[in-house]
Amino acid sequence: MKKDGLFACARKCMKERKCCNTLECRHYIEYPADYNCTLVAVYENGPMTLREVAKRLSISFARVKQIEQKALNKMKKNTLIS
């Protein structure tokens, strides 16, 4: 991974303009506009709203909000944020 946050496979997909088909990859999402890669999604779009994340993951906005809240609570519990 370089400073841009992309792995070689993501860079290759972008260069060749082909979607990733590696379903086992932990960064895979079923979203062809971002070459099926969360790393490309963040690289191309920067910070995204919860609604944009929900659209990419094909889940509801409310579910994304629940996941966000659970992660923030976990971080607070572990004193990673104040």
N, CA, C and O atoms as CSV, one atom per row, in Angstrom:
chain,resi,resn,atom,element,x,y,z
A,1,MET,N,N,0.845,-1.175,0.000
A,1,MET,CA,C,0.000,0.000,0.000
A,1,MET,C,C,0.893,1.241,0.000
A,1,MET,O,O,1.852,1.330,0.766
A,2,LYS,N,N,0.567,2.181,-0.858
A,2,LYS,CA,C,1.314,3.432,-0.929
A,2,LYS,C,C,0.582,4.507,-0.146
A,2,LYS,O,O,-0.428,4.237,0.504
A,3,LYS,N,N,1.096,5.725,-0.210
A,3,LYS,CA,C,0.508,6.850,0.531
A,3,LYS,C,C,-0.939,7.122,0.136
A,3,LYS,O,O,-1.699,7.681,0.926
A,4,ASP,N,N,-1.328,6.735,-1.076
A,4,ASP,CA,C,-2.697,6.985,-1.520
A,4,ASP,C,C,-3.710,6.041,-0.887
A,4,ASP,O,O,-4.915,6.235,-1.050
A,5,GLY,N,N,-3.241,5.014,-0.162
A,5,GLY,CA,C,-4.135,4.091,0.519
A,5,GLY,C,C,-4.631,2.947,-0.343
A,5,GLY,O,O,-5.458,2.150,0.099
A,6,LEU,N,N,-4.135,2.856,-1.567
A,6,LEU,CA,C,-4.587,1.810,-2.477
A,6,LEU,C,C,-3.598,0.653,-2.526
A,6,LEU,O,O,-2.385,0.856,-2.478
A,7,PHE,N,N,-4.124,-0.548,-2.622
A,7,PHE,CA,C,-3.292,-1.715,-2.870
A,7,PHE,C,C,-3.038,-1.817,-4.370
A,7,PHE,O,O,-3.721,-1.175,-5.168
A,8,ALA,N,N,-2.072,-2.611,-4.739
A,8,ALA,CA,C,-1.724,-2.773,-6.155
A,8,ALA,C,C,-2.919,-3.253,-6.974
A,8,ALA,O,O,-3.114,-2.815,-8.108
A,9,CYS,N,N,-3.713,-4.147,-6.403
A,9,CYS,CA,C,-4.871,-4.671,-7.139
A,9,CYS,C,C,-5.892,-3.567,-7.435
A,9,CYS,O,O,-6.492,-3.552,-8.510
A,10,ALA,N,N,-6.089,-2.652,-6.496
A,10,ALA,CA,C,-7.029,-1.542,-6.702
A,10,ALA,C,C,-6.511,-0.598,-7.780
A,10,ALA,O,O,-7.270,-0.127,-8.628
A,11,ARG,N,N,-5.203,-0.327,-7.735
A,11,ARG,CA,C,-4.602,0.529,-8.757
A,11,ARG,C,C,-4.745,-0.100,-10.139
A,11,ARG,O,O,-5.012,0.587,-11.125
A,12,LYS,N,N,-4.560,-1.430,-10.193
A,12,LYS,CA,C,-4.683,-2.153,-11.459
A,12,LYS,C,C,-6.113,-2.051,-11.999
A,12,LYS,O,O,-6.308,-1.788,-13.186
A,13,CYS,N,N,-7.098,-2.254,-11.148
A,13,CYS,CA,C,-8.502,-2.147,-11.566
A,13,CYS,C,C,-8.807,-0.755,-12.114
A,13,CYS,O,O,-9.489,-0.613,-13.128
A,14,MET,N,N,-8.301,0.260,-11.440
A,14,MET,CA,C,-8.548,1.630,-11.895
A,14,MET,C,C,-7.862,1.886,-13.234
A,14,MET,O,O,-8.447,2.490,-14.132
A,15,LYS,N,N,-6.624,1.427,-13.362
A,15,LYS,CA,C,-5.860,1.649,-14.596
A,15,LYS,C,C,-6.527,0.954,-15.779
A,15,LYS,O,O,-6.645,1.530,-16.861
A,16,GLU,N,N,-6.962,-0.292,-15.566
A,16,GLU,CA,C,-7.578,-1.081,-16.639
A,16,GLU,C,C,-9.077,-0.817,-16.775
A,16,GLU,O,O,-9.721,-1.305,-17.704
A,17,ARG,N,N,-9.621,-0.044,-15.844
A,17,ARG,CA,C,-11.055,0.260,-15.824
A,17,ARG,C,C,-11.904,-1.008,-15.820
A,17,ARG,O,O,-12.895,-1.127,-16.541
A,18,LYS,N,N,-11.478,-1.949,-14.980
A,18,LYS,CA,C,-12.192,-3.212,-14.819
A,18,LYS,C,C,-12.576,-3.383,-13.360
A,18,LYS,O,O,-11.827,-3.005,-12.459
A,19,CYS,N,N,-13.743,-3.951,-13.140
A,19,CYS,CA,C,-14.192,-4.222,-11.781
A,19,CYS,C,C,-13.457,-5.420,-11.200
A,19,CYS,O,O,-13.137,-6.376,-11.907
A,20,CYS,N,N,-13.200,-5.352,-9.918
A,20,CYS,CA,C,-12.585,-6.466,-9.201
A,20,CYS,C,C,-13.611,-7.588,-9.063
A,20,CYS,O,O,-14.793,-7.342,-8.821
A,21,ASN,N,N,-13.143,-8.809,-9.219
A,21,ASN,CA,C,-14.029,-9.971,-9.072
A,21,ASN,C,C,-13.582,-10.887,-7.941
A,21,ASN,O,O,-14.040,-12.026,-7.845
A,22,THR,N,N,-12.695,-10.400,-7.089
A,22,THR,CA,C,-12.176,-11.201,-5.986
A,22,THR,C,C,-13.131,-11.091,-4.798
A,22,THR,O,O,-12.968,-10.226,-3.939
A,23,LEU,N,N,-14.107,-11.960,-4.761
A,23,LEU,CA,C,-15.143,-11.912,-3.733
A,23,LEU,C,C,-14.588,-12.138,-2.331
A,23,LEU,O,O,-15.188,-11.685,-1.356
A,24,GLU,N,N,-13.463,-12.824,-2.210
A,24,GLU,CA,C,-12.873,-13.120,-0.905
A,24,GLU,C,C,-12.151,-11.914,-0.305
A,24,GLU,O,O,-11.849,-11.915,0.889
A,25,CYS,N,N,-11.873,-10.900,-1.099
A,25,CYS,CA,C,-11.144,-9.724,-0.627
A,25,CYS,C,C,-11.966,-8.981,0.423
A,25,CYS,O,O,-13.165,-8.773,0.241
A,26,ARG,N,N,-11.332,-8.586,1.505
A,26,ARG,CA,C,-12.057,-7.889,2.574
A,26,ARG,C,C,-12.505,-6.488,2.154
A,26,ARG,O,O,-13.314,-5.869,2.844
A,27,HIS,N,N,-11.996,-5.989,1.045
A,27,HIS,CA,C,-12.364,-4.662,0.551
A,27,HIS,C,C,-13.414,-4.719,-0.565
A,27,HIS,O,O,-13.801,-3.682,-1.105
A,28,TYR,N,N,-13.867,-5.909,-0.905
A,28,TYR,CA,C,-14.840,-6.087,-1.988
A,28,TYR,C,C,-16.219,-5.588,-1.582
A,28,TYR,O,O,-16.703,-5.891,-0.492
A,29,ILE,N,N,-16.845,-4.821,-2.467
A,29,ILE,CA,C,-18.258,-4.449,-2.340
A,29,ILE,C,C,-18.892,-4.612,-3.711
A,29,ILE,O,O,-18.221,-4.437,-4.729
A,30,GLU,N,N,-20.145,-4.936,-3.749
A,30,GLU,CA,C,-20.857,-5.075,-5.014
A,30,GLU,C,C,-21.313,-3.685,-5.450
A,30,GLU,O,O,-22.470,-3.307,-5.266
A,31,TYR,N,N,-20.379,-2.936,-6.032
A,31,TYR,CA,C,-20.672,-1.568,-6.470
A,31,TYR,C,C,-19.746,-1.238,-7.646
A,31,TYR,O,O,-18.676,-0.662,-7.454
A,32,PRO,N,N,-20.162,-1.606,-8.863
A,32,PRO,CA,C,-19.308,-1.448,-10.041
A,32,PRO,C,C,-18.805,-0.024,-10.299
A,32,PRO,O,O,-17.733,0.144,-10.880
A,33,ALA,N,N,-19.537,0.980,-9.891
A,33,ALA,CA,C,-19.090,2.361,-10.115
A,33,ALA,C,C,-17.766,2.654,-9.412
A,33,ALA,O,O,-17.020,3.542,-9.825
A,34,ASP,N,N,-17.481,1.906,-8.350
A,34,ASP,CA,C,-16.216,2.045,-7.616
A,34,ASP,C,C,-15.335,0.818,-7.831
A,34,ASP,O,O,-14.514,0.483,-6.977
A,35,TYR,N,N,-15.505,0.150,-8.968
A,35,TYR,CA,C,-14.724,-1.045,-9.316
A,35,TYR,C,C,-14.835,-2.148,-8.264
A,35,TYR,O,O,-13.921,-2.957,-8.109
A,36,ASN,N,N,-15.944,-2.178,-7.551
A,36,ASN,CA,C,-16.219,-3.185,-6.515
A,36,ASN,C,C,-15.193,-3.165,-5.385
A,36,ASN,O,O,-14.902,-4.207,-4.797
A,37,CYS,N,N,-14.651,-2.004,-5.079
A,37,CYS,CA,C,-13.591,-1.914,-4.078
A,37,CYS,C,C,-13.832,-0.732,-3.135
A,37,CYS,O,O,-14.008,0.400,-3.584
A,38,THR,N,N,-13.839,-1.003,-1.830
A,38,THR,CA,C,-14.027,0.087,-0.866
A,38,THR,C,C,-12.854,1.056,-0.887
A,38,THR,O,O,-13.038,2.252,-0.659
A,39,LEU,N,N,-11.655,0.557,-1.155
A,39,LEU,CA,C,-10.483,1.440,-1.210
A,39,LEU,C,C,-10.610,2.443,-2.347
A,39,LEU,O,O,-10.273,3.616,-2.188
A,40,VAL,N,N,-11.093,1.983,-3.485
A,40,VAL,CA,C,-11.310,2.877,-4.627
A,40,VAL,C,C,-12.411,3.869,-4.295
A,40,VAL,O,O,-12.309,5.046,-4.640
A,41,ALA,N,N,-13.467,3.403,-3.626
A,41,ALA,CA,C,-14.578,4.286,-3.258
A,41,ALA,C,C,-14.081,5.459,-2.420
A,41,ALA,O,O,-14.440,6.607,-2.678
A,42,VAL,N,N,-13.259,5.172,-1.422
A,42,VAL,CA,C,-12.735,6.229,-0.560
A,42,VAL,C,C,-11.753,7.105,-1.322
A,42,VAL,O,O,-11.768,8.327,-1.172
A,43,TYR,N,N,-10.903,6.499,-2.134
A,43,TYR,CA,C,-9.917,7.250,-2.918
A,43,TYR,C,C,-10.607,8.214,-3.884
A,43,TYR,O,O,-10.221,9.378,-3.993
A,44,GLU,N,N,-11.622,7.722,-4.578
A,44,GLU,CA,C,-12.317,8.532,-5.583
A,44,GLU,C,C,-13.262,9.573,-4.980
A,44,GLU,O,O,-13.400,10.667,-5.527
A,45,ASN,N,N,-13.911,9.247,-3.864
A,45,ASN,CA,C,-14.971,10.106,-3.335
A,45,ASN,C,C,-14.610,10.855,-2.065
A,45,ASN,O,O,-15.304,11.803,-1.697
A,46,GLY,N,N,-13.550,10.458,-1.390
A,46,GLY,CA,C,-13.209,11.083,-0.121
A,46,GLY,C,C,-14.241,10.726,0.937
A,46,GLY,O,O,-14.921,9.706,0.821
A,47,PRO,N,N,-14.362,11.552,1.963
A,47,PRO,CA,C,-15.357,11.272,3.012
A,47,PRO,C,C,-16.761,11.185,2.417
A,47,PRO,O,O,-17.140,11.980,1.558
A,48,MET,N,N,-17.518,10.206,2.892
A,48,MET,CA,C,-18.866,9.997,2.376
A,48,MET,C,C,-19.885,10.107,3.497
A,48,MET,O,O,-19.566,9.885,4.665
A,49,THR,N,N,-21.091,10.447,3.138
A,49,THR,CA,C,-22.176,10.499,4.109
A,49,THR,C,C,-22.617,9.076,4.434
A,49,THR,O,O,-22.285,8.133,3.716
A,50,LEU,N,N,-23.354,8.935,5.504
A,50,LEU,CA,C,-23.867,7.615,5.866
A,50,LEU,C,C,-24.810,7.088,4.790
A,50,LEU,O,O,-24.869,5.880,4.559
A,51,ARG,N,N,-25.534,7.963,4.143
A,51,ARG,CA,C,-26.436,7.545,3.064
A,51,ARG,C,C,-25.651,6.995,1.878
A,51,ARG,O,O,-26.066,6.015,1.261
A,52,GLU,N,N,-24.516,7.623,1.555
A,52,GLU,CA,C,-23.673,7.133,0.464
A,52,GLU,C,C,-23.093,5.760,0.811
A,52,GLU,O,O,-23.012,4.883,-0.049
A,53,VAL,N,N,-22.696,5.580,2.051
A,53,VAL,CA,C,-22.172,4.285,2.498
A,53,VAL,C,C,-23.268,3.230,2.416
A,53,VAL,O,O,-23.027,2.120,1.941
A,54,ALA,N,N,-24.451,3.564,2.868
A,54,ALA,CA,C,-25.587,2.636,2.836
A,54,ALA,C,C,-25.884,2.191,1.404
A,54,ALA,O,O,-26.146,1.015,1.155
A,55,LYS,N,N,-25.841,3.127,0.480
A,55,LYS,CA,C,-26.098,2.808,-0.927
A,55,LYS,C,C,-25.066,1.810,-1.447
A,55,LYS,O,O,-25.421,0.854,-2.137
A,56,ARG,N,N,-23.801,2.027,-1.123
A,56,ARG,CA,C,-22.741,1.146,-1.596
A,56,ARG,C,C,-22.824,-0.247,-0.983
A,56,ARG,O,O,-22.482,-1.233,-1.635
A,57,LEU,N,N,-23.271,-0.332,0.246
A,57,LEU,CA,C,-23.355,-1.620,0.931
A,57,LEU,C,C,-24.718,-2.287,0.768
A,57,LEU,O,O,-24.925,-3.408,1.235
A,58,SER,N,N,-25.633,-1.607,0.114
A,58,SER,CA,C,-26.999,-2.110,-0.092
A,58,SER,C,C,-27.684,-2.442,1.231
A,58,SER,O,O,-28.342,-3.473,1.367
A,59,ILE,N,N,-27.515,-1.547,2.199
A,59,ILE,CA,C,-28.215,-1.665,3.476
A,59,ILE,C,C,-28.866,-0.325,3.779
A,59,ILE,O,O,-28.594,0.664,3.098
A,60,SER,N,N,-29.707,-0.283,4.776
A,60,SER,CA,C,-30.433,0.947,5.073
A,60,SER,C,C,-29.543,1.966,5.790
A,60,SER,O,O,-28.551,1.616,6.429
A,61,PHE,N,N,-29.925,3.209,5.663
A,61,PHE,CA,C,-29.232,4.296,6.360
A,61,PHE,C,C,-29.259,4.044,7.862
A,61,PHE,O,O,-28.269,4.272,8.558
A,62,ALA,N,N,-30.409,3.571,8.358
A,62,ALA,CA,C,-30.548,3.317,9.799
A,62,ALA,C,C,-29.556,2.262,10.266
A,62,ALA,O,O,-28.996,2.379,11.356
A,63,ARG,N,N,-29.332,1.229,9.451
A,63,ARG,CA,C,-28.379,0.181,9.834
A,63,ARG,C,C,-26.954,0.726,9.860
A,63,ARG,O,O,-26.174,0.379,10.747
A,64,VAL,N,N,-26.616,1.563,8.909
A,64,VAL,CA,C,-25.282,2.177,8.899
A,64,VAL,C,C,-25.102,3.042,10.142
A,64,VAL,O,O,-24.031,3.052,10.747
A,65,LYS,N,N,-26.140,3.757,10.514
A,65,LYS,CA,C,-26.096,4.597,11.717
A,65,LYS,C,C,-25.883,3.743,12.960
A,65,LYS,O,O,-25.116,4.117,13.847
A,66,GLN,N,N,-26.561,2.592,13.031
A,66,GLN,CA,C,-26.391,1.680,14.165
A,66,GLN,C,C,-24.950,1.171,14.243
A,66,GLN,O,O,-24.358,1.124,15.321
A,67,ILE,N,N,-24.399,0.796,13.107
A,67,ILE,CA,C,-23.019,0.297,13.064
A,67,ILE,C,C,-22.052,1.392,13.482
A,67,ILE,O,O,-21.110,1.139,14.233
A,68,GLU,N,N,-22.283,2.612,12.998
A,68,GLU,CA,C,-21.428,3.743,13.371
A,68,GLU,C,C,-21.480,3.976,14.884
A,68,GLU,O,O,-20.444,4.157,15.524
A,69,GLN,N,N,-22.677,3.971,15.445
A,69,GLN,CA,C,-22.828,4.222,16.876
A,69,GLN,C,C,-22.154,3.143,17.707
A,69,GLN,O,O,-21.521,3.435,18.721
A,70,LYS,N,N,-22.292,1.903,17.275
A,70,LYS,CA,C,-21.659,0.793,17.989
A,70,LYS,C,C,-20.130,0.935,17.949
A,70,LYS,O,O,-19.459,0.693,18.952
A,71,ALA,N,N,-19.588,1.323,16.805
A,71,ALA,CA,C,-18.141,1.511,16.677
A,71,ALA,C,C,-17.665,2.671,17.550
A,71,ALA,O,O,-16.625,2.568,18.201
A,72,LEU,N,N,-18.412,3.767,17.568
A,72,LEU,CA,C,-18.033,4.912,18.406
A,72,LEU,C,C,-18.073,4.546,19.887
A,72,LEU,O,O,-17.190,4.936,20.652
A,73,ASN,N,N,-19.099,3.795,20.289
A,73,ASN,CA,C,-19.187,3.355,21.689
A,73,ASN,C,C,-18.017,2.463,22.060
A,73,ASN,O,O,-17.470,2.571,23.158
A,74,LYS,N,N,-17.634,1.586,21.150
A,74,LYS,CA,C,-16.510,0.693,21.391
A,74,LYS,C,C,-15.208,1.495,21.530
A,74,LYS,O,O,-14.364,1.189,22.372
A,75,MET,N,N,-15.065,2.516,20.695
A,75,MET,CA,C,-13.870,3.356,20.759
A,75,MET,C,C,-13.833,4.140,22.070
A,75,MET,O,O,-12.775,4.281,22.683
A,76,LYS,N,N,-14.976,4.643,22.493
A,76,LYS,CA,C,-15.037,5.371,23.764
A,76,LYS,C,C,-14.689,4.454,24.924
A,76,LYS,O,O,-13.950,4.834,25.832
A,77,LYS,N,N,-15.229,3.248,24.885
A,77,LYS,CA,C,-14.980,2.262,25.937
A,77,LYS,C,C,-13.488,1.958,26.028
A,77,LYS,O,O,-12.957,1.784,27.124
A,78,ASN,N,N,-12.831,1.895,24.918
A,78,ASN,CA,C,-11.400,1.604,24.881
A,78,ASN,C,C,-10.560,2.872,24.972
A,78,ASN,O,O,-9.351,2.836,24.746
A,79,THR,N,N,-11.193,3.984,25.299
A,79,THR,CA,C,-10.560,5.302,25.471
A,79,THR,C,C,-9.737,5.749,24.259
A,79,THR,O,O,-8.718,6.424,24.404
A,80,LEU,N,N,-10.186,5.368,23.076
A,80,LEU,CA,C,-9.509,5.831,21.882
A,80,LEU,C,C,-9.936,7.233,21.500
A,80,LEU,O,O,-9.200,7.954,20.826
A,81,ILE,N,N,-11.127,7.617,21.932
A,81,ILE,CA,C,-11.593,8.991,21.714
A,81,ILE,C,C,-12.168,9.506,23.039
A,81,ILE,O,O,-12.586,8.728,23.896
A,82,SER,N,N,-12.177,10.800,23.181
A,82,SER,CA,C,-12.690,11.360,24.442
A,82,SER,C,C,-14.080,11.920,24.283
A,82,SER,O,O,-14.655,12.427,25.246
